[in-house]
């Protein structure tokens, strides 16, 4: 997955989690970033909010350098209301992620808010 044209877009909000994990495990930072709107916000649980793709890129690169890998969990069905969707996953350690996705003008979905853990 070396360029944007070869990356599968999220056609359903449920696709985002799977694509994020696949791309992280493949070492594809740009592919991970492609799943977020340009001004997205991430709460990684470190006490600060990460805003925008450049800051999110730095967070992901730091995670790669530390050898961290996202784990697959039990994804809950997305709660969709118009062009917004709430997604969440219960991870193997018992923590729960929560994300807000927005439908784009081309029908694909991107995350606008990502909270690594709500527990």
N, C-alpha and C positions, 0 to 999 in steps of 0.2 A: 504494500500500500504506500506507494511513494508519491502519488499526486492526488489532488482533490477529485479529479475526474474518475478515478478508480475506486473511490470510497462510496460505499453504500450509504444513502441518506436514511434518516429515521422517518419512515412513512407512517409510523404509529408511535405514540409516546412510550409504549412498552418496549420499543426497539432501543431506546437510548441507553439503558443500563447494559444490555448485552453488547452493544457496539463499543461502549466505553471500556468495558473489561477486555474485550477482544483486542482493541487497539492498544490498551496499556500493556497487555501481555506480549503484544507484537513489537512494543517499543515505539509506537507511532504517536508521538506527542501532537503533531499537527492534526492527525485524525481525531484525537481526543478533543482538541480545541474546536474542531469543526462541529462538534455536538453542542456548542454553547453559543448564545447570542454574543455579539461584540461587547456589550456592557453587562454581561452576566455577573452574578455575585455568588461566591462560594464561601461557606462557613466550614472550614476544615476541622473545627474544634480546638484550634490553637489559640483562641482568644481574640482573633481579628478576622474581619471579613476581607476576602480577596475580591477585588472588583476589576473586570475587564480582562480581555484575552491575554494581554502581556503579563499581567500579574498571575493569572491562572497558569500560563505557560511556565513561569518561574516556579510555581507550586508543584506542578507535575514534574518538572526537571529535577527538583529537589527530591521528590519522592523516588524517581528513577535512580538517582545517585545513591540513595539510601537502600535501594533494593526492595522497596515496598511494592507489593502487588495487591490490587483490589481482589476481594474474594467474592465468589458467586454466592448468592443467598436466595431466599424465598421472596420473589418479587410479588407484590400485591397488585391486583388489577388497578389500572389507572382510573382515577376519578376525573372525568372529562366534563367541562362546562364550556361549550362554544369553542373558542380558540385557546383555552387554557386547560392544562391537565396537571393533577397532583399525582406524582409517582412516588413509590416507596418500596424499600426492600429490607427484610429482616436478615441480617448477616449471621454467619455461623457463631459469632461471639455473643449474639443476643441483641446487639445494637440495631437500631433502625435508621435507615437513611430517609430523607424526604427531599423531593425536588419539585419545582414548578417548571413545566414546559409550555411553550407557546407554539401554536401552529403558524407556520410561515406562509407567505402569499402563494408559494408554489405547492402547498399542501404538506410539506415536510414539517418535522418538529425539532425544536432546539430547546435546551434548558436555559432558563433565565435566572433561576435560583437553585442552588445545590447545597444542602446541609448534610454533611457526612454522618451525623448522629444526632438523634433527638432524645436519646436516653441518657 
